[in-house]
Protein backbone atom coordinates (compact mmCIF):
# COMPACT_ATOMS: atom_id res chain seq x y z
CA UNK A 1 0.00 0.00 0.00
CA UNK A 2 2.90 2.37 0.58
CA UNK A 3 3.89 2.35 -3.09
CA UNK A 4 0.32 2.77 -4.26
CA UNK A 5 -0.16 5.69 -1.88
CA UNK A 6 3.04 7.36 -3.03
CA UNK A 7 2.03 7.05 -6.69
CA UNK A 8 -1.48 8.29 -5.98
CA UNK A 9 -0.13 11.32 -4.08
CA UNK A 10 2.38 12.10 -6.83
CA UNK A 11 -0.27 12.01 -9.55
CA UNK A 12 -3.22 13.60 -7.74
CA UNK A 13 -1.53 16.14 -5.49
CA UNK A 14 1.84 16.91 -7.05
CA UNK A 15 0.53 16.57 -10.64
CA UNK A 16 3.42 14.34 -11.66
CA UNK A 17 2.83 13.09 -15.19
CA UNK A 18 5.66 10.56 -15.60
CA UNK A 19 6.45 7.79 -13.14
CA UNK A 20 9.14 5.15 -13.51
CA UNK A 21 8.46 1.92 -11.62
CA UNK A 22 11.41 -0.47 -11.40
CA UNK A 23 11.24 -4.07 -10.26
CA UNK A 24 13.85 -6.71 -9.68
CA UNK A 25 14.27 -10.36 -10.49
CA UNK A 26 14.04 -13.25 -8.04
CA UNK A 27 11.78 -11.34 -5.67
CA UNK A 28 11.31 -13.31 -2.47
CA UNK A 29 7.97 -11.62 -1.84
CA UNK A 30 6.61 -12.69 -5.22
CA UNK A 31 7.99 -16.17 -4.65
CA UNK A 32 5.95 -16.30 -1.45
CA UNK A 33 2.81 -16.14 -3.62
CA UNK A 34 3.40 -19.84 -4.23
CA UNK A 35 3.73 -20.79 -0.55
CA UNK A 36 1.09 -22.92 1.09
CA UNK A 37 -1.14 -21.05 3.57
CA UNK A 38 0.47 -22.80 6.55
CA UNK A 39 3.85 -21.32 5.53
CA UNK A 40 2.38 -17.83 5.81
CA UNK A 41 0.74 -18.24 9.21
CA UNK A 42 3.70 -16.70 11.08
CA UNK A 43 3.90 -13.71 8.72
CA UNK A 44 0.37 -12.24 8.65
CA UNK A 45 1.42 -8.85 7.28
CA UNK A 46 3.21 -10.45 4.37
CA UNK A 47 0.17 -12.67 3.78
CA UNK A 48 -2.06 -9.58 3.62
CA UNK A 49 0.37 -7.89 1.20
CA UNK A 50 0.34 -10.99 -1.00
CA UNK A 51 -3.45 -10.83 -1.21
CA UNK A 52 -3.01 -7.72 -3.39
CA UNK A 53 -1.42 -9.92 -6.07
CA UNK A 54 -3.84 -12.84 -5.75
CA UNK A 55 -5.71 -12.10 -9.00
CA UNK A 56 -2.45 -11.74 -10.91
CA UNK A 57 -1.21 -15.08 -9.55
CA UNK A 58 -4.47 -16.76 -10.55
CA UNK A 59 -4.14 -15.36 -14.08
CA UNK A 60 -0.55 -16.60 -14.36
CA UNK A 61 -1.59 -20.01 -13.02
CA UNK A 62 -4.26 -20.26 -15.74
CA UNK A 63 -1.76 -19.28 -18.44
CA UNK A 64 0.75 -21.86 -17.21
CA UNK A 65 -1.98 -24.52 -17.16
CA UNK A 66 -2.75 -23.73 -20.81
CA UNK A 67 0.95 -24.04 -21.66
CA UNK A 68 1.06 -27.42 -19.97
CA UNK A 69 -2.16 -28.59 -21.67
CA UNK A 70 -0.84 -27.60 -25.09
CA UNK A 71 2.51 -29.18 -24.32
CA UNK A 72 4.03 -26.02 -25.73
CA UNK A 73 7.53 -26.55 -24.37
CA UNK A 74 9.35 -23.87 -26.44
CA UNK A 75 6.88 -21.21 -25.34
CA UNK A 76 7.12 -22.40 -21.75
CA UNK A 77 10.91 -22.20 -21.87
CA UNK A 78 10.72 -18.68 -23.31
CA UNK A 79 8.29 -17.62 -20.59
CA UNK A 80 10.59 -19.02 -17.90
CA UNK A 81 13.66 -17.31 -19.35
CA UNK A 82 12.09 -13.84 -19.51
CA UNK A 83 10.42 -14.12 -16.12
CA UNK A 84 13.80 -13.61 -14.42
CA UNK A 85 14.52 -10.21 -15.96
CA UNK A 86 14.02 -6.94 -14.14
CA UNK A 87 10.87 -5.12 -15.12
CA UNK A 88 10.73 -1.47 -16.10
CA UNK A 89 7.35 0.04 -16.83
CA UNK A 90 6.48 3.60 -17.78
CA UNK A 91 3.12 4.98 -16.72
CA UNK A 92 1.73 8.16 -18.21
Secondary structure, DSSP 8 states (H G I E B T S, - for coil): -HHHHHHHHHHHTS----EEEE--SS-HHHHGGGS-GGGGTT-HHHHHHHHTTHHHHHHHHHHHHHHHHHT-HHHHHHHHHHTTS--EEEE-
